[in-house]
Amino acid sequence: MGEWSFLTNHARAMLFLAKDPDARLRDLAAALDVTERTAYGLVADLTKAGYVMKERDGRRNRYHIQDHLPLRDTIARERTMGEMLGLLVDFKPRARPRAAHG
């Protein structure tokens, strides 16, 4: 039986960035056992989909997970990225400001 996982590389990348938002692509690639080019593609996909925002901090990037967004899954669409991350790693979703009523 070949190697397989319940989580895609995109999900594994999200978990890694949730634990270490200051990680370098090199660190992400090593953790996922993929090339740096693949790691770059994963982060680019997540950024393009709006799940990750990149902030330049000197020569490094800092990654911000958009935890309020729904999962891209037809079965679990009612769940948010923050809820999924909270189940799998020690991740605390950011407090969302309440809308003013008036």
C-alpha positions in Angstrom: 0.0 0.0 0.0 1.4 3.4 -1.1 1.9 6.5 1.0 -1.2 8.6 1.4 -2.7 11.2 3.8 -6.1 12.4 4.8 -5.0 16.0 4.2 -4.0 17.6 1.0 -0.7 19.6 0.7 -2.8 22.7 0.7 -4.4 21.8 4.0 -1.0 20.8 5.4 0.4 24.2 4.3 -2.4 26.0 6.1 -1.8 24.0 9.3 1.9 24.8 9.1 1.4 28.6 8.4 -1.2 28.7 11.2 1.4 27.4 13.7 4.3 29.5 12.2 3.1 32.6 10.3 6.7 33.9 10.0 7.9 30.7 8.3 10.1 30.8 5.2 9.1 28.9 2.0 12.2 26.8 2.7 10.7 25.8 6.1 7.3 25.0 4.6 8.9 22.9 1.9 11.0 20.9 4.4 8.0 20.4 6.7 5.8 19.1 3.8 8.7 17.2 2.1 8.1 19.1 -1.2 10.3 21.3 -3.3 10.5 25.1 -2.6 8.8 25.6 -6.0 5.9 23.4 -4.9 5.7 25.2 -1.5 5.6 28.5 -3.5 2.7 27.2 -5.6 0.8 26.1 -2.6 1.1 29.5 -0.9 0.2 31.2 -4.2 -2.9 29.1 -4.6 -4.0 29.8 -1.0 -3.3 33.6 -1.5 -5.1 33.7 -4.8 -8.1 32.0 -3.2 -8.1 34.6 -0.4 -7.3 32.1 2.5 -3.9 33.6 3.1 -2.7 37.2 3.0 1.0 37.9 2.7 2.5 40.9 4.5 6.0 41.9 3.7 8.2 42.4 6.8 11.7 43.5 5.7 13.1 40.7 3.6 10.5 38.1 4.9 6.8 37.5 4.5 4.3 37.1 7.3 1.3 35.1 6.5 -2.2 35.9 7.9 -4.9 33.2 7.7 -8.3 34.5 6.8 -10.0 32.3 9.3 -13.5 33.6 8.7 -13.8 32.2 5.2 -15.8 29.0 4.5 -13.9 25.9 3.5 -13.8 25.1 -0.2 -15.5 21.8 0.2 -19.0 20.8 -0.8 -19.5 18.6 2.3 -18.1 21.0 4.9 -18.9 24.4 3.3 -20.8 25.6 6.4 -17.5 25.4 8.4 -14.8 28.1 8.4 -11.1 27.8 7.9 -10.6 28.9 11.6 -12.9 26.0 12.8 -10.9 23.5 10.8 -7.6 24.8 12.0 -8.9 24.9 15.6 -9.6 21.1 15.4 -6.2 20.2 14.1 -3.7 22.6 15.7 -3.7 25.1 18.6 -5.2 27.9 16.5 -7.3 30.7 17.9 -9.4 32.5 15.3 -9.1 36.3 15.4 -11.9 38.2 17.2 -14.2 39.7 14.5 -15.4 43.2 15.3 -19.2 43.3 15.8 -21.2 45.4 13.3 -22.8 48.5 14.7 -26.6 48.4 14.9 -28.4 51.6 14.2 
